[in-house]
Amino acid sequence: MRVNSSSWFFGLLCVSSAVGILMFWAVFMRLLPERLRPEASTALPVASAIVGAACCALVGLGIAILLPSLKAKRRSPSEGLILLRDGGSVKGFKQGVVETIPRGGVGKPVQKMASKPRRLKSSSHVKLGYIKYAVILAIVLEAYLALAYAFKTFTPIVVVCSGSMRPTLEVGDLVLVEGVDAWSIREGDIVVFNVPQPYAKSTPSPVIHRVIKVVLEDSLVYFKTKGDANGSEDPWTVAGGDVVGRLKYRIPYMGIPVYVLKTNPYVFAIVVALFAVWLAYSIFKGRWG
């Protein structure tokens, strides 16, 4: 029996990634709601469904690649051509068939090379490519969950897409957001929030502005915000439940690629088209390569 080591490795990696995600999510579900704002817990059922589906897919693909790799494989008979000199000709023995090849000159037999037909790759080789992509997705998902757990918010990364916070924040800056209790926010804090209605129709969320006033009303907390580069305060009042988090770290200009894709639909369409071409080529190459 001969085991495909590459398939075996990626199959085990796929299954172990699924198990790791399930274990991490179990801890995530148990501890994170206690550290997050209560409003964030409404997204947990949807996130759990997505994680469960991803883990089932990883386990299924892992089993699909592990089983074929354990099957016994017989070695195919030799395809070599044995040449024997027989007077003025050369006889070739290939899989029990005798072929006579005339000599083209003194001591130089003429060899006719047959073209090798292209064959479809086995299903296990095709599935191996999908396993690689699944493992990459699993790693990305685990990294996102770890980042969300560390910063206590489901939106730990925000890209600055306007110049309203200059010079504090520039367009294209990558901002790491920390989820905090609304009651701990003070004047002067830079917060990320979802724009309330009816202003959300004209202003996309999330927005990152500075708190200029904290308003307490009926045991609830609200905030008045303003961009550092704006001449006046924002027309809306932000409720505590609409706050995503508070600015923790700023990484200058690291979000420019996301900013370009978000603000230029033609560039986004080109990137999607190139990705589709690359995916189709990868599938075709994996099937026929």
N, C-alpha and C positions, 0 to 999 in steps of 0.2 A: 504493500500500500504506500502510495506517495501522497503526501499532504502539501497543498499549496500554502507555503508559509506566509505569503503576502495576504492571501484571502483569510487565512487563520488569524493573522494579526489584526486586520481591520474589522473582522467579525467580532473578535473579543473586545476591541476598542469601542465598537459601536454599542455592544451590550453593556459594557462597564460604564460607558457615558450615560446611558439611560438609567442605570442603577444609581449613579452618582447624582444625576439630576433629581431623581425621586427622593433620595435621602436629603439633598440640600433643600428641596421644596418643602419637605416635611418640617424641617427646622424653620424654614422661612415662614410657613403658615402659622407655626406655633408662637414664634417670637416677634415677628414683624408687626402684626396688628397692635401689639401693646406699645410699640414705639412710634407708630405712625399716627397721624390725625385720624379720628374716627371715620371721616368721609372717604379716606383712601381705601378702607376695607370693602367698599362696594365693588371694587375692581378685582378682588381676589377670586371670586368664582369663575369669572371669565379667564383670568390668567391661569387658574388651576386646570380648566378644560384644555387650554392651549398646551400647557406643559404635559398633561396626560396624553394628549394626542401625539405630541412629539416623541414622548417616551415609548409609546406603543409602536410608532413607526420605526424608531431606532431598534427596538427589540426584534420586530418582525424582519427588518432588513438584515440585522445581525444573524439571526437564525437562518435566513435564506442564504447567506453567504458562508456560514459555518458548515451546514450540512453537506453541500456539494464538495467542499474542500476535504471532507473526511472520507469520501467514497474512494474505493480502490480504483486505480487507473492502470490499465495494461499498457505496456510499452508497444508502440506500433512497430511492425517489422521495418528493417533497414531499407531506406530508399536509395542506398548507394548503388552505383553501377560498377561491376567488376569487369575489367577488360582483360581478355586473354588473347595472345598472339597465335594466329592459326594461318600460317603460310602468308598469303598476300592480303589477308584481311584481319580484322580484329573482331572477336566475338565478345559480346557483352551479356552478362547474366544479371537480370534485374527482376527480383521477386519471382524467380523460376522461369522467366521468359528469356529466350536466347535471341539476341539481336546481332546482326552482322553489319559492321560499319566499314565501308570501303576506305582504303588508305588514300590519302590525298597527295602523298609524296613519300620519299624515302625516309622511313622512320618517323613520319608525322601523321598519325591517324586523325581523321576529321571527326570532331566531336560535335554533335548536334545538341544544342542546349534547348530543352523544352521549357517554355514559359510556365511559371508557377501560378496556378489560378488563385485568386484572392478568395479567402474563405471567411465566412461569418465567424466572429468570435463566439465562444460559448456564453451561455446566459450568466455563468458565474463571473466571467470577466466583465461583462456589461454591468452587473450588479455591483461589482467592486468600485466602479467609478461613482455610483450613487452613494455607496457607503462612505467614500471619502468626503463628499459634500455634506452628508448627514453628520459626520463627526465634526466637521468645521462648524456647522450650524449649532451643534450641541455645545461646542466650546464657547461660541459667541453668546449663546443663551446663558450659560453658566457665568460668564464674565459679567453680563448685564445684571443677573440676579445678585451677584456679589456686590456690584456697584450700588444697586438699589438698596440692598440691605445696609451697606456701609453709610449711605447718605440718607436713609430713612424716607425715601420718596420713590414713586414709580417714574418720576421724570428727573433723573439725576443729572442729565446733560441737556443744556439749552444753547443754541447758537444765536448770537446777537445779529439781528437782521435789519436794524435801523440805526440811525445816528442820533437818536433822541437822548442817549446817555453819554454823549461825548462831553468831556475828554476821559471820563472814568472808564467807559467801555466803548470800544471801536467796533465798526461793522466787521463781522467775521470772527470775532472773539468767541472762544469756547468757554462756557460758564458751567461750573459744577455747582449744583443746587443741593442744599441741605434741607430736608423736611423738618419743620419745627412747629411747635404749637403756636397758634395765632396769638395767644395771650403773651407770648414771650417777645413778640416783635415790637420794636421801639422806633421812634422818629429817627430818621437818618439811615435806617436799614434799607438795603437794596433787595427787593423781593421779586419773585416771579409769580405771576398770577394769571388766571383766566379772566378775560374781559367780560363783565356782566352784560346782560341784555338791557336795552336793545343795541348797545354799542358794538356787541360782538359781530353784528352783521357787516360792519364796515372796517373793523379792526381785528385782524386775526390773532388768535391766542397761540401760545402764551406771550405775555408782555413782561419785560423786566424794567421796572422803574423804582424810584426812591420814595420811601414813605415820608410824607411831610406832616402828617397829622394822624393821630389815633383817636377814633371816635367810639365812645361807649354808649350803647343804647339798648335798653331792655335786656340787660345781662348778655348782650352780644357785642362783639368787637368789629369795627369797620375801619377802613384806612382810606385816606386821601393820598394820592400818589402824583408824582410829577417826574418827567424826564429832566436830567440835568441841563440838557441843551434847549429845552422848551422854555418859552417865555411865560407860560401860564400852567396851572395845574390841570390834571386830567379831568374831563367832565364827569366821570363816573366815581362812584364810591365802591370800594372793593370790600366784599364781605370776608370774614375770616375763613369761611369754607371754600372760597375761591382762590386762596393763596396756595400755590404749589410748594414754595419753599423760599429760603433766603440764600443770597449769594454766599458761597463758601470760598471758591477759588476761581481765578480767571487765567485762562491760557490764551495769550494773544494770537490771534489770526489762525488758530488751529481749526476753526470751523468754516473757513472760506469755501472748501469744496461743497459742503452742505448748503451754504448760503447761495452759491452759484446755481446749484440744482433747484433750490427752492424758489429763487426769484427769476429764473430763466427757463420757461417751459420748453423752449426749443432745444436747449442744451440737455435738459432732462430727457426729452424724447430721443435725442441722439444716443445718450448713454444707455437708455433702455433698449434701443435697436441694436447697438453694438453688443450688449449683453445677450440678447436673443440670438444673434448670429454666432457668438462664441459658444453659447449653450448648444445650439443645433450642431455646430461643428464638433463639439466634444462628444455628443451622442453619436454622430455619424462616424467619427474616428474610433470611438470605443466599440462600435458595432462592426466596422469593416477594417479597422486598422490592422 
